[in-house]
Amino acid sequence: MGKHESIPTPAVRRLSLYLRQLEAFRDSNLRTVSSKQLGQALRITDAQVRKDLAYFGQFGQPGIGYDVEELITKVRQILGTDRTWPVLLVGTGNLGRALVSYKGFQSKGFEVVAIFDDNPALHGKAFGENGPKVLPMEMLDAVVKDTQIRLAILSVPATVAQSVTDIMIAAGVKGILNFAPVALQVPRGVNVSNVDLAVHLEQLSFGIGSSGV
Amino acid sequence: MGKHESIPTPAVRRLSLYLRQLEAFRDSNLRTVSSKQLGQALRITDAQVRKDLAYFGQFGQPGIGYDVEELITKVRQILGTDRTWPVLLVGTGNLGRALVSYKGFQSKGFEVVAIFDDNPALHGKAFGENGPKVLPMEMLDAVVKDTQIRLAILSVPATVAQSVTDIMIAAGVKGILNFAPVALQVPRGVNVSNVDLAVHLEQLSFGIGSSGV
């Protein structure tokens, strides 16, 4: 681990939220923002905002606040998204295809540059304009080693998720965005972010239940 | 707000995580589980686990722990997913189609029962086997009022997300799972859960950056 090792995971997660909010402020032509404004927009205390940002150095000026553009640049640097990350994707079912063309990735600094699927009928096909062609799984190892891709999106059935994960990690992948409904086993130094969309609906159904509707 | 009004949002979010882990424990034939086991699996302190579950009453027995099956039932009751929730979906691009057939919803108690799109070419078409047919937006109000659907999945372009949201809320929708990259304005009593998949990749790119790779 490097310079960021002591930063708690929730603070890192909030950085993404700060970034979204700052971009919204910028789009509304706001030049400076206070920790209070940032906190109110995200329902976080201003003390928490100042504490989180202090992990990464001093940005704000007392009485003036933060320069919006400067803070966006800084947060993107910290998150590592001030440059474009090449990403590979495995599994081109409906979800995989949707993810290939998901505009939110590219605009945030992630580009799907390689797509793999074990269905021979799909090999050589491309989804979307100028998108990469689907490659056979057997090529994953060589492609990752050649291109130094470190991030992967996994949208395969649960039954094959672990075996695909093992192949990706052996090739050098360090971060996996996992859509398969299964807990992946990975070695130290590899991070997994699980996307379980039902969790979001559960939170909403709880909210409705608690409103007595 | 009702009986759950004083429960902090992070605790509610952790309930979904407890539920996933408990289901994994059950699938491994574990009958009872301690707060320590549950906490270790999720990297949460056992004190936090006990505190979270205490919001919802006393379940565990000192020295024995929690009955896995009983706790699953209880957490599902609290989250409101001990029954099936009908859900509507608006927008049938690649992502919308993926979500219609996303198995994680149905297995967790959510069923997409109505699909809307403003593209006339899609009206009457169904995605997947026995899935509901795509209906015109003009029918949304009547369908929601007739069927009492309270949860909606929004997978439309950002430009129309707010206008579709207004229509859904006027019809009676109380919870929206939003995939459009835009901050929706909703009245009090309506909850929005935003899915921004780039946030997950940002967390992973941060992890790689901090490993010095």
Chai-1 contact restraints between the chains, C-beta under 6 A:
chainA,res_idxA,chainB,res_idxB,connection_type,confidence,min_distance_angstrom,max_distance_angstrom,comment,restraint_id
A,G2,B,S210,contact,1.0,0.0,6.0,A-B,restraint_1
A,G2,B,G212,contact,1.0,0.0,6.0,A-B,restraint_2
A,H4,B,S210,contact,1.0,0.0,6.0,A-B,restraint_3
A,V12,B,F206,contact,1.0,0.0,6.0,A-B,restraint_4
A,S16,B,V199,contact,1.0,0.0,6.0,A-B,restraint_5
A,S16,B,E202,contact,1.0,0.0,6.0,A-B,restraint_6
A,L79,B,E202,contact,1.0,0.0,6.0,A-B,restraint_7
A,L79,B,F206,contact,1.0,0.0,6.0,A-B,restraint_8
A,G80,B,S205,contact,1.0,0.0,6.0,A-B,restraint_9
A,G80,B,F206,contact,1.0,0.0,6.0,A-B,restraint_10
A,G80,B,G209,contact,1.0,0.0,6.0,A-B,restraint_11
A,T81,B,E202,contact,1.0,0.0,6.0,A-B,restraint_12
A,T81,B,S205,contact,1.0,0.0,6.0,A-B,restraint_13
A,W85,B,S205,contact,1.0,0.0,6.0,A-B,restraint_14
A,N94,B,R97,contact,1.0,0.0,6.0,A-B,restraint_15
A,N94,B,A98,contact,1.0,0.0,6.0,A-B,restraint_16
A,N94,B,S101,contact,1.0,0.0,6.0,A-B,restraint_17
A,L95,B,A98,contact,1.0,0.0,6.0,A-B,restraint_18
A,R97,B,N94,contact,1.0,0.0,6.0,A-B,restraint_19
A,A98,B,N94,contact,1.0,0.0,6.0,A-B,restraint_20
A,A98,B,L95,contact,1.0,0.0,6.0,A-B,restraint_21
A,A98,B,A98,contact,1.0,0.0,6.0,A-B,restraint_22
A,S101,B,N94,contact,1.0,0.0,6.0,A-B,restraint_23
A,G104,B,P181,contact,1.0,0.0,6.0,A-B,restraint_24
A,G104,B,L197,contact,1.0,0.0,6.0,A-B,restraint_25
A,G104,B,A198,contact,1.0,0.0,6.0,A-B,restraint_26
A,F105,B,A198,contact,1.0,0.0,6.0,A-B,restraint_27
A,K108,B,A198,contact,1.0,0.0,6.0,A-B,restraint_28
A,F110,B,L201,contact,1.0,0.0,6.0,A-B,restraint_29
A,R150,B,I208,contact,1.0,0.0,6.0,A-B,restraint_30
A,L151,B,L204,contact,1.0,0.0,6.0,A-B,restraint_31
A,K174,B,I208,contact,1.0,0.0,6.0,A-B,restraint_32
A,K174,B,V213,contact,1.0,0.0,6.0,A-B,restraint_33
A,G175,B,L204,contact,1.0,0.0,6.0,A-B,restraint_34
A,G175,B,G207,contact,1.0,0.0,6.0,A-B,restraint_35
A,G175,B,I208,contact,1.0,0.0,6.0,A-B,restraint_36
A,L177,B,H200,contact,1.0,0.0,6.0,A-B,restraint_37
A,L177,B,L201,contact,1.0,0.0,6.0,A-B,restraint_38
A,P181,B,G104,contact,1.0,0.0,6.0,A-B,restraint_39
A,N191,B,L204,contact,1.0,0.0,6.0,A-B,restraint_40
A,N191,B,G207,contact,1.0,0.0,6.0,A-B,restraint_41
A,S193,B,H200,contact,1.0,0.0,6.0,A-B,restraint_42
A,S193,B,Q203,contact,1.0,0.0,6.0,A-B,restraint_43
A,S193,B,L204,contact,1.0,0.0,6.0,A-B,restraint_44
A,L197,B,G104,contact,1.0,0.0,6.0,A-B,restraint_45
A,A198,B,G104,contact,1.0,0.0,6.0,A-B,restraint_46
A,A198,B,F105,contact,1.0,0.0,6.0,A-B,restraint_47
A,A198,B,K108,contact,1.0,0.0,6.0,A-B,restraint_48
A,V199,B,S16,contact,1.0,0.0,6.0,A-B,restraint_49
A,H200,B,L177,contact,1.0,0.0,6.0,A-B,restraint_50
A,H200,B,S193,contact,1.0,0.0,6.0,A-B,restraint_51
A,L201,B,F110,contact,1.0,0.0,6.0,A-B,restraint_52
A,L201,B,L177,contact,1.0,0.0,6.0,A-B,restraint_53
A,E202,B,S16,contact,1.0,0.0,6.0,A-B,restraint_54
A,E202,B,L79,contact,1.0,0.0,6.0,A-B,restraint_55
A,E202,B,T81,contact,1.0,0.0,6.0,A-B,restraint_56
A,Q203,B,S193,contact,1.0,0.0,6.0,A-B,restraint_57
A,L204,B,L151,contact,1.0,0.0,6.0,A-B,restraint_58
A,L204,B,G175,contact,1.0,0.0,6.0,A-B,restraint_59
A,L204,B,N191,contact,1.0,0.0,6.0,A-B,restraint_60
A,L204,B,S193,contact,1.0,0.0,6.0,A-B,restraint_61
A,S205,B,G80,contact,1.0,0.0,6.0,A-B,restraint_62
A,S205,B,T81,contact,1.0,0.0,6.0,A-B,restraint_63
A,S205,B,W85,contact,1.0,0.0,6.0,A-B,restraint_64
A,F206,B,V12,contact,1.0,0.0,6.0,A-B,restraint_65
A,F206,B,L79,contact,1.0,0.0,6.0,A-B,restraint_66
A,F206,B,G80,contact,1.0,0.0,6.0,A-B,restraint_67
A,G207,B,G175,contact,1.0,0.0,6.0,A-B,restraint_68
A,G207,B,N191,contact,1.0,0.0,6.0,A-B,restraint_69
A,I208,B,R150,contact,1.0,0.0,6.0,A-B,restraint_70
A,I208,B,K174,contact,1.0,0.0,6.0,A-B,restraint_71
A,I208,B,G175,contact,1.0,0.0,6.0,A-B,restraint_72
A,G209,B,G80,contact,1.0,0.0,6.0,A-B,restraint_73
A,S210,B,M1,contact,1.0,0.0,6.0,A-B,restraint_74
A,S210,B,G2,contact,1.0,0.0,6.0,A-B,restraint_75
A,S210,B,H4,contact,1.0,0.0,6.0,A-B,restraint_76
A,G212,B,G2,contact,1.0,0.0,6.0,A-B,restraint_77
A,V213,B,K174,contact,1.0,0.0,6.0,A-B,restraint_78
